[in-house]
C-alpha cells in the first residue's frame, strides 16, 4: 500500500507494517508486567534501594503500551495488503502517545540499569572490607537477584535497537534515497571506480527499481510481493506441496499433460509440483527437444560440456578446488572426512616445493596456490579419462581493478588438439561491479549490422546488434593482454605447437559471458585461426547479447549449458523489471493482509519442523508441530489457492495495472530495458529424480536429463533459494555428468570417481539421507 504520511512527510513504511511488531510488543510487555508484579521484583527493588514507585510506573506504562499496541495491531491488520486502512485517523491518533510511552519506558530502564550497575560495582568494592565472621549484607536468594538484573538489562538492550530502527524507518523517503546514493558513491570511489561509472551504476539500480514504484509500495510490500510471486511458482514459504488439491495445477491442460509426461520416468516416482514447476521448461516458440544418443551433434555437444567444465572450474583456483572437493555429490553440504583430508593434503602441499619441469608464464599468483590447484585439477581430469595431461602456456591471476578482465589462462589440450582459454567467473567485488553495469552497447564484431542499424541507444530488440557494455570492455582487455603476451599468435603460428588446432574459449558465469564476447571478437579479427574459434559456456549470464547476436552464436557452433532454474542464466535487467511488475500485479490481486501472510509463513515453518530430524526425537515438538501449523493456517485465512502461471507466450508482460492509478511521472521512470539473452545453442539440464536429506528439508537431484531449448525460454526468474545453489560449479559438474551417463556419452563408472571413497563419507551420507526413501514416497503421495 502507499507509504505512511505523517506531518506532511512520506516514510518507508505503511500502516500494515505495524501489525506484526505491535503483536510482538504486546507479548513482550505482558511478560514484563508479570515480572514487575512478582514478589521477587519487590525484593530486588528493596535490596537495591530503588523506589517502589518505579515498579508501579513500569507496570502501568507497560499496560498502557500493550493496550495501544493491541489497538494498532487490530486496526492495521484489517483489509488486504493494498487496501487503504479505513481507520487511518484513529491510527494517527494512537502513534504519538505510543511514542511518548516508549520514551518514558526507555528512561526508566536506563535509570534502573545504571543504578544496578553502580550497586554491583559498590558490592565488589566492599567484598574485601567484610568481616571474617560474615558481617554485612547477605543475599539469601542470589539467583533471583541475578535473574532480575539480567531481565532489566535485556529490556534496555531490546528497547535501544527498537528505537534505532524506528528512527531509521521514520526518516523521510527523500533523505533515504540521498543517503543510499551517497554511501554507494563513497564505497565505489574508495574502490577506484570513476564518477562516470558510479553514475551509470546508480542509474541502472534506479532503472531496476523504477522511480515511480516508491509512490505505490513500500519496501516491505515488495518483500511480501516477492513471496507471493514465489508462491505462484510453487516455491517459497507461502507454498506447501502437502496442501495442494488435485485441481491446483497449471492453467493449460495440454501443458499440464506435457509436463507430467516429461516429468515421469520409468524408474522413479513423479517429482513434487514445486520441483517440476521450478525446473521444467515449456518453451516460448516450441517445446524443448531431448538430446538423443543417435544424433551426432547431441553426443558431441555433451562430450564438449563434460570435457571443458573442468577448465571452467579449475581457473577459479585454490578456493574453488577446496570447496568442490569437500562437499557431497550433487550438494553444497561439506563432508567432514573430505574436509579433514583436504586440510591435511593442503598442509603437505605447502611444505613441498613445486614440481620441476612445469612450464608456462603465470602472473599475479605470488604463492603459487592458484596455479597449483589449476594444474592439479587438469592432471586429475587427464588421469581419470586416461588422456595426456594438458599444458599451461600462460595465465594470470592479477586483479587490475574494476572494468578489467578477471583471471584467465591459456592451455594446450593435447587430448582434443585444442587451445583452451579459460576465464574465471564472478569471485570478488570487482566482478560484481562488472555484472551490475549492464548497459547495452553497440557490438558488431562480424560487420553484419546494416547502415540503418542504431550505433547508440535506444536499440531495437529484434534487429539491432548490442551486448552487455562492461563485458565488452573486459573482453577487450582480455584480448589486449593475450596479444601483449603473444600467446595465441605464437602457439597457432605455422611453426607453433598448436598449428592447425581449434581455439575453445570457456568459462563459468561472468567468465562464460566474457568467453562468448571474446570468441566473437576473435571470429571477426581476420586472423588465420579466426574460423576455428568457438565458445563453450557454463551458466552464462542471462543479460548478455541481443537477439541477433544470440542467434549468431548458435550458427557459429557455440554451446551453452544451463542447469535447471539457475538464477544467473535467467538474470537480466529486463527480467528483473518483469519480476518487479509481476510483484505489483500479485500485490494488487492479493486478498490477504500482511498479518495473514505472516501467519501462513509461520504455518509452513511449523509444518516443516514437525517432520524435521531433530524435533522427531522430541515428543513435545513432534506433537505440537501440526496443531500449531493448523492454527497458524486458520489465522492466515487458509492456504493460498492459486494456479501457477506456466504458459507459453508472451514471455514478457507490460507494466502493472497499479501504474494506471499512479500519479503522472516522466516516461523515463517507466522505461523498459532492452532485451538481452544468453548465447544460443542452449543445452538445458533438469532433474528427473530427487533425493531429500535432513528429513525432507534439503533437496538434491540424483538423475538428470538434457534438452535443447531457446535462449528466450529462460525468461522467467524462479524465486527460490535452490536457484542460487544450482549455480555452484560442483553441482553443475555432477548434473552434466549424470545427464551424459544417462545418454551413454560417458561410462557410468566415471560418476563414482567424483564421490569420496572414504567409508566415513558413506556413513555420513547414509545418516544425512536416512529419510530419503520416506521423502520420495511422500512426494509421490502428494501427487
N, C-alpha and C positions, 0 to 999 in steps of 0.2 A: 504494500500500500504506500501512498505518498509519504514523504518524510514528515517528522513531527515538527509542528510550527508552534513556537512559544516566544512571546515578546517580539514578534516580527522577524524572528530568525528561523532558519531551517537547519535541522540537525540530521545526523546519520542514523537515527533510529525512528521507529514508528510506534504507535500506541501498543500494538500487539506484541512488540518486543519486550514489554514489561511483564507479560503474563508469567512466564517461567521463572524469571528472577524474583518476582513478587511471591510466587508459591514457595520457592526455596527459602526466601527470607522469613515467611510465616513459620515454616518448620523449625528454622534455626532460632527464632525468637521464642518459640514455645519451649524449646529446650532451655534457653536462658532463664525464662520465667520460672521453670521448675527448679533450676539451680538456686535462683535468688530467694525462693520461698522455702528452702530446706533449712533444717536446724543447723546443719554443718556450716552453711553460709553465715548464719548469725554467730556461730562460734568463731569462725575465722575473722569476721569483721571486728568482734570484740577483742580477739587476741592481737590483731594488727592495729588496734586503736583507731579504727576508722569510724566515721559517724554512721549510726544506724539508718539515718535518712538516706544514705547512699543506696542501700538495697531497695528501699521503698521507691526512690526516684527511678532506679534502673528497672524494677519490675513494672512500674507504671508506664514508663516510656516504651518498654517492650510490648506491653499490652496495647497501647495506642498504635504503635507501628504495625503490630500484627493485624489489627482491625483495618487500618488504612490499606495494608498490602492485600488483604482479602478482598476489599472493595475494588482495588486496582486490578487484581487478577481476574475477578469475575467480570468486570465491565470490559476489560481489554480483550478477553477471550471470546466474546460474543461476535458472531459473524464469521465470514470466510476470510481467507488470507488477504484478499484485495478489497474487501468491503470496508467502506468508511464507517468508523465507530459512531453509533447513534448517541452515545453519552460522552461526547468529547468535552463538553463544557464541564461536566462533573469530574472528569479525569484531570482536566487542567486545574480545577479547584483543589484536588487532593494532592497534587505534586508539591506545592510549597510547604504545607505542614509536614509532609513526609520528609522532605529535605531538612527542615528545621529539627525534627526529632532525631534525624541521623547525626546532625551536628552536636546536639546535646549528648547523645549516647557516646559519640566519639570523645567528647570532653570528659565524660565520666570514666570511660575505660582508660584514657590516657592518664588521668589523675590517679586512678587505682593502681595501674601498672607501675608508675613511677614510685608511688608510695610503698608498694610491696617490694619493689627492688631496693629501695632505701632501707626498709626494715630488714631485709635479708643481709645486706651488707653490714648493718649495725650488729646483727646477731653473729656474723662471722668474726667481727672485731672483738665481741665480748666473750667469745668461747675461751680464749686464753686467760681471761680475768676471773673466770668462775672458780669457786672454791672446790677443793677436792671432795668435800662432803656432799656436793651436789646442790649448793645454794644457787638460786637464780631461777629464772623461768624455765619450766619443763613442758614440752609439748607432748601431751598424752595421746594424741592422735596425729602423728606426723604425716601419715599417708593422706588423710583428709586435707591437711594444710597444703601439701604439695599438689594434690589434685585440683583444689580450688584455685590455687595460684596459676597453675597451668591453664585452666579454663579462662581465667581473666586475661592472661597473655594471648591466648588464642583468639579471644574476642577482638583484641586490638589488631592482631595480625589479619583477621578476617575483614574488619571494617576498613583498614587502610587500603588494601587493594581494591575493595569495592568503591571507595571514594575516588581513588585514582582513575578507575575505569569510567565512572560516571563523569568525572571532569574531562576525560579524553573524549567520551562519546558526545558530551554536550557542547563541544567546540563546533561552531558553525561549519557547514559543509565547505564554504569557500576557503576558510583557513586550512581545513584538512587537505584540500587539493594543493594549496600553495606549499604547505609543509611537506607533502609527499613528493612534489616535483623538486623542491629544494634538496631533500635528502637523496633522491635518485641522482640528481646532478652532482652533488658533492661526492658520492661514492664513485660514480663513473669517472669524474675528473681525477680523483685520487688514483684510479687505476690507469690513468694515462689516456683516457678516451677524450677526443676533441669535442668542442662545443657543438659542432655541426652534427656529429654522430649522436650526442646526447639529445639534441633537439629532435632528431629523427626517431630515436627510441621512445621518447615521451610521446611523440606524435603517433607512433604505432600502438602504444598502450592505450592512448585516448581513442584511437580508431576501434580497437578491440572492445573497449568498454562502452563506447558510444556516449557522446556528450549529452544527449537528451535522456539517457537512461536513468541518471540520478534524480531526475524530476519525477520519475514514475515509481521507482522502487528504492529501497534502502539495501545495504549490504546483506543484512540477514534474510531479506526476501530472495536475493539471488542464491543464497545457500540452500534455502528450502526449495527454491525452484530447481536447483541442480539435483536435489534429492528426488523431486517429482519426475524430472527427465530420466534419471537413473531407474526409478520405479517403472516408468513407461517402457524401458528397455529390459525389464525383469531383473534389474540389478539393485544393489544398494540396500540401505537399512529400512526402506519402506516396503520392500518386496519380500515375500516369503513363498517359496515353491509349495510348501505344505498347504497353503490356503487357496491355491488355485483350483477352480472347478473345471469340469470338462469343457464348458463353453468359454473359458477365459483363455483364448488363443489369439492368433493373429487375425488381422482383418479379412484377408482374402483366402478363400477356401483352397484354390489351386496352389497358392503359395504355401499354405499350411501342409498340404499333401506332399508337395515337392520337398519341403524341409524335413518332414517326418521320414520320407523315403531316403533322403540323403543322410539323415542323422542316424539311422538304424543300420547296424551291421549284423552279420550272421552270428558273430561270436560274443557280442556284448549287448547289454540292455540299452534301451534308449536313454540318452542323457537327459538331465533335468532341463526344464524350459529356460532357466537362466543361462545355462551354458550354451544351449542351442541358439538362443537369441543373440548372445554376445559374439559367437564365432561364425555363425552361418552367414554367407553372402547370397543375396537373392540375384543381384545383377541389375544394373540400370538399363542396359541395352539388350543383354541376353544372359541366360543362366551361365554359371561357371562350368568349365569343362574339366573333368577329372583327367589327370595325367595317366597315360597308358604305357605299359612296357612294350607294346607293339609299335609305338611311334618313336622313331629315332630321335626327333628333336626333343621329345619329353625326357628320354633317357639321358641325352647329352646335357640338357639343362640341369637335371638333378645331379648328375655327376659333377658338373662345374660348381654347383652350390655346396655340395658336401666336401669338395676339394678345397675351395678357396675360402670357406668360412674360417679355417684355421688361421689364415693370414690376417683376416679381419679382426680376430680375437687377439692374435699374438702381438699386433702392433700397439695394443694398449700397454704392454709392458708388464712389469713385475706385479703391480697391484691387481690387475685383472687375472693374471695367471694364478695368483694366490687364491682369489675368490672362486674361480671356476673349478679349481682342483680341490676345494674344501667343502663343497656342497653335494647334497644328494642329487641323483639324476632327476631331471625334469622339475627341479625345485630350486629355491634360493635358501633353503634351510641348511645351515652349516652342519657338517658331520664332525662329531668330537674327535674320533680317531683319525680322520683325514686331516683335521686341523692340527692335531698334535704331531702327526707325521710330517706335514708340510713345514711346520715351525722347526722341527729337528733338521729337515733337509736344508732349510734356508740357513740355519746356523752353520751347517757343514759347508755349504757353498761359500759362505762369507769367509771361511778360513782357508779356502783353496784359491789358487791362482787360476786365472783364465787359461783355458787350453791353448796350447801353442798352435800356430798354423792357421788361425782363424783370420781370414782376410776381410776387407771391407772398411770403408770410412764411416765412422759414426760420430755425430756431433751432438753436443748438449747432454750427454749421459756421463756425468762425472764419475759415478761409482760403478758404472757398467751393469747395473741391475736390470735395466730395461732391455738392453741388447742381449744379455744372457738369457732372460726369460723369452725373448723373441726367438733366439736360436734354439732354445730348449724345446719350445712348443713345435717348431718346424721339424726338429730332429725326431721328436716323439711321433709326429704325424707320419714322417717317412718310414720309421721303424714299424709302425702299426700297419702300414699298407705294403711294406716290402719294397719301397721305392728309394731312389737315390736322394740323399739329403739336399735340400735347397741351399743356395749360397747367397749370403747377404752381400750385395755390392756396395750399397750406400744407404745411410739412414741418418735421421736427425730427430732428437727429442727436445730440441730447443723450444722455449716459449718466448716468442718475439713480440708478445703483446697483442691487443685486440686487432681485428681485421687482418690477421696474418694466418698463414697455413698452420694447422696443427701438426704434430709429429707424423712423419711418414717415412717409408723405406722402399728401396728398390731391391728386388730379389730375383735371382735366376732359378726358375723352377725347371730342373732337369727332367723331371718325370713327365711333364706335359710340353716341354720345349716352349715355354712362355717366359717373358719378362714381366714380373708381377710388381706393381706399385701399390702398396698397402697404405691406407690413410686412416689415422685414428679418428674416432668419433668424439662426442662431447665428453670432456673429462674435467674441465675447470671453468672458472668464471669467464675467461676469455672466450671459450667456445659457446657459453650461454649467451654472451653478447652477440656473437655471430648468428645464433639461432633466432634471437629476438628481432634483429634488424632485418626484417623480411620484406623490405620494399621491393617492388618489381622494377627491373631494369632491362633495357633492350639487350637482347643477346641473340646473335645470328652468326654462329661460327662457320657455317657452311655456305653462307651467302644465298640463302633461299628466300629471304624476305623481298617482296617487290618494292618498287619505288613509292607506292602509296601506303606502305606499312608504317605505322607510328614508330618513331625513334624515341619518343618520350611519352610519359603517361599523360592522360589515361589511355590504356591499351584495350583492344578488343579481345575478349576471351577466346574467340573462335579462330581468328585469322592472324593475330599478331604473334611475334616471337619475343618472349621475355622470360626472365627467370629471377630467382632469389638474388638480390643485388650483392649481399655480403658473401654468399657462396661463390659468386663470380669473382669477387675481389680476392678471396682466399685461394681460389683455384689459379688465378693469375700469379699470385705469389708462389704457389707450389710449382708452377711451370717455370717461373724465373729461376727458382733455386735448383731445379733439375737441370736447366740449361747452363746455369753457372757452374755446376759440378760436372757437366758433360756426361752424365750417366747414360742417358738414352742414346745419344749420338755415338758414343764410344762403344757401347755394347752391341748396338744394332748395325754398326757400320759393316761394310763388306769384309773387313778383316777382324771384326769383333767376335766375341764369344757367343753372341746370341743372334748372329746374322740369319735373317730369314724367319726368325721366331715372331710369334704374335705378342702383342702387349695387352695385358689384362690389368685393369685398374679396379681395385676393390676397396671396400670399407664398410663400416657399420655406422648407422645413424647419421650424424653430420658427415662422417667420412664417406658414407655412401653418396650423399649429395655432392661432395667435392669430387668423388671418383667419376660421377656422371658428367659433371661440367668439364672436368679436366679431359676426359675421354673425347667429348665433343670438340674441345679446343684442339686437341691433337689430330682429330679427324679432319678438321679444316685448316690445319697448319701447312699442308702441302709438302710434308716430309716423305722420305722414301718408305717409311713404315706406317704412314697415316691410315692406309686402308686396312691395316691389320690390328687396329686398336679397338677394344671393346671394354665394357664395364660389367662387372658382376657385383651387384649391390645387395646389402643386407639391411633390411628395415630402413629404407631411405626416408627422409622427411617428406611429409605429405605436401607441404607448400614449397615446391622446388621449381617446376617447369610449367610453361604454358602448354595448352593442349597440342599445339603444333609441334613443339619440341618433344613433348612426351610421346606423341605418335612416332616422331622421327627416331627416337631411341629404340623403339621396337623394330623398326625397319633395319636399323644398323646392327641388330643382333644383341643388344643389351639384355640383361636378365636381372630382375629384382625379386628378392624373396621377402615375403611378409608373413609374419606369424600371427594368425588369428586376429584378435582385437587389439593388437599392439597400438598404443595411442600415438606414437611418433609418426608412423606411416599414415595416419589419418589426420594429423595435426597441421592446420594451416590457418592463416588469419581469417580467410573467408569461412573456414569450418568453425572457428571459434565464434565468429559473428552469427553464423547459422545457429549454433548452440545457444547463444545469447537470446536470439529471437524465439527459439523453442522454449527457453526458460520463461520468457514473458507470456507466451501462449499457455503454458502449463499453469502459471500463477493465475491467469485470467479464468481458466476453466476449473480451477480447484474450488471445491465447496467446503473445504475443511479450514479450520483456523490453525495457527502455529502451535497452539496448545495441543490440539488433536493430533497433528503430525508428530509432535514430540512424544506423545503417548504411544503412537504407533511404532516409533523408533525404540522406545523402551520395551514394547511388546516383542519386537524382533530380538532385542538383546536378551530378554528373559527366556524366550523360546530357544534361542541358541545355547544359553547357559544351561538349560535343562538337559541337553544332550552332550555337554562338554565332558571331557575325560575327568577333570578334577572334581567337579560337583557330583559326578556319578558315584563317587565313593563317599560323598557327604549326603546322608539320607535327607537331612532337612532341605538342602538346596535342590536335590532331585525332586522332592515332593512339592516344593513351593514354586518351582520354575514355571510349570504350565499354568497353575492357577494365577500366578502373577501376570503371566503373558496374556491370559484371557481377560483379566481385569483391566490391564492397560489397553487391550484391544477394544473393549467396550467403551472406555473413556475416550478413545480415539475415533469413535463412530464406526467401528468395524473395518474390515480390510478394504483397501482401495481396489475396486473392480474396474479395471481399465484394460482395454485391449491394446496390444502392442502395435505401434505403427511400424509395419515391416513390409512396405510395398515397394514397387519398382518406381518409375519416375513420378514426380520430379525429385531429383537428387537434392536440390536446394529449395528452400522456401523464401518468401519475401519478408517484408517487415511484419512485425507482430500487430495484432489487432489493437493492442494497447496504444500503439502510436497514433491511432486515429483521434483519441481523446486528449492527446498530449498538447501542451501549448506550442504555438508555432516556433520552430527553430530553423536555423540555416540549413540548407540542403546538405552541406558538407557534414553536418552532425550525423546524418543517417547514410552517408556514403558507404556502399558495399565494396569490399576489396576485390581485386582481380582474382580469378580462379587460378590456383597453382596446384599441380598434381605431381605425384611421384613418377619416375621413369617407367616406361611400359615394357611389355612382356613380363607381367607380374605373375609369379607363382605364389599362390596363397595356401598356407598350411593351417589346417584346422584339426582339432582333436576329435576322435571318434570314440574314445573310451577314457573315462575319468576315474581317478582314484582319490579317495578322501582320507586325509591324515588328521590326527588330533581329533578324532570323533566327529568328523564332518566339518571342521572349521577351516581346513586348508585344502585347496583344490589343486590337483596337478593332472596333466594329460599324459597318459601312458602310450596311446596309439594315435598316430596322426596320418592324414592323407593330404595330397597336394592337388591343387586345381589351378587352371588358368583363369584369370579374371582381368578385367579392365581397370586402369587406374581410377576411373570415375566411380567404380564400385566401392571405393574406400572413402566415401563422402561423409559417413556418419562417425562421430566420436562416441565410443562406448564409455559411459561414465562408470568406471569400476576400478577398484584397486588392482584387480587382476590384469587390467590393461597396462598398468605400469610395470608389473613384474614380467610380463611377456616380452619386454624389451631387453631383458638381461641376456647377455651373449650365451651363457651356459644353457639356458632353457631353449634358446633358438637352435643351438647346435644339436641338442638332443632331439628336438622336434624334426629338424631336417633329416637326421639320420634315421629316425623312426619311419618317416614317410618314404625315404629311399629304400629301407628294408622291406616295407610293405609292398613296394612296387618291384622288388627284386633287383634294384640297381646295385645295391651293396649286399654283402653277406650279412646274415643276421648275427653272426658271431662278433662282428665289428662293434655292435651296440654294447656288448658286455665289456668291451675294452675301456669304455669311459667310466664304468662303475668301479667302485672301490672293491678290491679283492679281500680286504680285511674282514675277518669274522666279526669283529666288533661293530663294523658298519652295518653288516647284515642284521646283527642283533638289534642295533638301534633302529634300523629301518623297520624291522618287524614290529618293534614296540610302538613306533610312531604310527604305523599303519595298521594297528591291531583291529581297528574298526572299519577297515576298508571294505570288507565284504558286506557288512551290515549297511554301510553307507551306500554302496552300489544297489543293494536291494531296496533301500529306502528311495533312491532316485527312481528306480523302476516303478515302485509303488505310487510315487507322486503322479506319474503319467497314466 
